[in-house]
Structure formats: C-alpha cells, structure tokens
C-alpha cells in the first residue's frame, strides 16, 4: 500500500534537518540524521537527477 502526502504538505522538511553547506550553484546541502542511530543505521545517498552516478562515485572516494 502506497502512502502519499496531500500536495499542501509536500516539500516541507521535518524537524531535525541539518545543513552542511551549499552546492556550487547555491543549492543547500542537507541531511537527515537518524532519529535513533544504532550500529545498523545506514546512509542513503541522493543527487540531482542525472548526476546520481557521479555523486555516488565522488562520495565513495571522499
């Protein structure tokens, strides 16, 4: 079952959003820390559409 938000509620980030810089074009770089971090916590990578592969490679080399 897919759960979606009504259009009026989309685009708002939940409390706890952390900003860690800006892209070369000025877009904010943000991340969402786990609410209950544990040894099993993971990291989800995202990028601008079309740049996902290069983003993953860049972050993997960091």
Residue pairs with C-beta under 8 A, 6 or more apart in sequence:
13 30
13 32
14 32
16 32
16 33
16 35
17 30
17 31
17 32
18 30
18 31
18 32
18 33
19 28
19 29
19 30
20 29
20 30
20 31
21 28
21 29
22 28
22 29
23 29
34 41
45 52
45 55
45 56
45 59
46 52
46 55
47 54
47 55
47 56
48 55
